[in-house]
Amino acid sequence: MLYSRGQGKITGQNMNSKNIIDCLKALRPIPSDILAAAEQEAHTCNVPLEQLLVKQGVVSETDLVLATAEYMDLRPISLSRFTLDHELLDLMDKKNWQELRAVPLARTGNSLTVAMADPFDLVGRDTITASTQCELTRWWH
């Protein structure tokens, strides 16, 4: 599935959302009683609420990807038809790419565009920057 704003999954109405949960609720309405119970459990178990909602099946992983992209103002992509450029992959040890769950998409000069499973992983982004000697660029929409 191609995750894009053009498919009506998420629209510009969410641009001012304050957090990922707001984006999730705009994408997939969550009954208040279910959300309240999940908030309590997430607090008790010390786990992120959005991850708990996925684990419980309240929202899908795709919903979380789309909500995270909306929150970060990024364009999510599907790599199912993506052809990997092995020269870009060679910029860093393959094991590191796998551990970071990241894939280099494109390079222009010293700028590298990377798809990451967790765009909040600041240490991972720093690792990629240090290992590749490239500046990371955002995948804008």
C-alpha positions in Angstrom: 0.0 0.0 0.0 1.3 3.5 -0.8 0.9 5.7 2.1 0.1 9.1 0.7 -2.0 12.1 1.6 -3.7 11.8 -1.8 -5.6 8.7 -0.8 -7.8 10.5 1.7 -6.2 8.7 4.6 -5.1 12.0 6.2 -5.9 15.5 5.1 -4.5 19.0 5.8 -7.1 19.3 8.6 -4.7 17.6 11.0 -1.8 19.9 10.4 -2.2 21.7 13.7 -2.6 18.5 15.8 -0.6 18.7 19.0 0.5 15.1 19.3 0.4 11.7 17.7 -2.7 10.6 19.6 -4.6 13.7 18.2 -3.5 12.6 14.7 -4.6 9.0 15.4 -8.0 10.2 16.6 -8.5 12.3 13.5 -7.6 9.4 11.3 -9.5 6.7 13.2 -12.1 7.7 15.8 -11.4 6.0 19.1 -14.3 5.6 21.6 -13.6 7.6 24.8 -14.0 4.7 27.1 -11.5 2.6 25.2 -9.0 5.5 25.0 -9.4 6.1 28.8 -8.8 2.5 29.7 -5.8 2.4 27.3 -4.4 5.6 28.8 -4.6 4.0 32.3 -2.9 0.8 31.2 -0.2 2.6 29.3 0.6 4.7 32.4 0.5 1.6 34.6 2.7 -0.4 32.3 4.9 2.6 31.4 4.5 2.1 27.6 3.7 4.6 24.9 -0.1 4.9 24.5 0.1 4.7 20.7 2.1 1.4 20.8 -0.5 0.0 23.3 -3.3 1.0 21.0 -1.7 -1.0 18.1 -1.0 -4.0 20.4 -4.6 -4.0 21.5 -5.8 -3.8 17.9 -7.6 -0.5 18.5 -5.6 1.1 15.6 -3.4 -0.6 12.9 0.3 -0.2 12.4 -0.6 1.6 9.1 -2.7 4.0 11.2 0.2 4.7 13.4 2.6 5.2 10.5 0.1 7.7 9.0 -0.5 9.5 12.3 3.3 9.8 13.0 3.9 11.1 9.5 1.1 13.7 10.0 2.6 14.7 13.4 6.1 15.1 12.0 4.9 16.7 8.7 6.6 14.0 6.7 5.5 11.9 3.8 5.2 8.2 4.5 6.2 5.8 1.7 5.9 2.2 0.8 9.1 0.4 -0.1 7.4 -2.5 -1.7 8.4 -1.3 -5.2 11.5 0.5 -4.2 14.8 -0.5 -5.9 17.7 -0.3 -3.4 20.8 1.6 -4.6 23.6 -0.6 -3.3 26.1 2.3 -3.5 24.0 4.1 -0.9 23.7 1.0 1.2 27.5 0.8 1.2 27.8 4.2 2.9 27.3 2.3 6.2 27.7 -1.3 7.4 24.6 -3.3 6.4 24.2 -4.5 10.0 23.8 -0.9 11.1 21.1 -0.2 8.6 19.3 -3.3 9.8 19.6 -2.4 13.5 18.4 1.1 12.8 15.6 -0.2 10.6 16.6 2.4 8.0 17.0 2.5 4.3 18.9 5.1 2.2 16.7 6.4 -0.5 18.6 9.0 -2.4 21.7 11.1 -2.2 22.3 14.6 -3.7 25.8 15.8 -3.0 26.3 15.6 0.7 22.6 15.3 1.5 21.2 11.8 2.2 17.5 11.0 2.3 16.7 8.0 4.5 13.5 6.1 5.4 13.4 5.1 9.0 11.0 2.9 10.9 11.3 5.2 13.9 11.8 8.8 12.8 12.1 9.8 16.5 15.3 7.8 16.9 17.7 10.7 17.3 20.6 8.4 18.2 20.0 6.4 15.0 19.9 9.6 13.0 23.2 10.7 14.6 24.7 7.3 13.9 23.7 7.5 10.2 25.1 11.1 9.9 28.4 10.1 11.6 28.8 6.9 9.7 27.9 8.2 6.2 29.4 11.7 6.6 26.2 13.0 5.0 23.6 15.4 6.2 20.2 13.8 6.5 17.3 15.5 4.7 13.6 15.1 5.4 11.2 13.4 3.0 8.9 16.3 2.5 5.3 16.1 1.3 
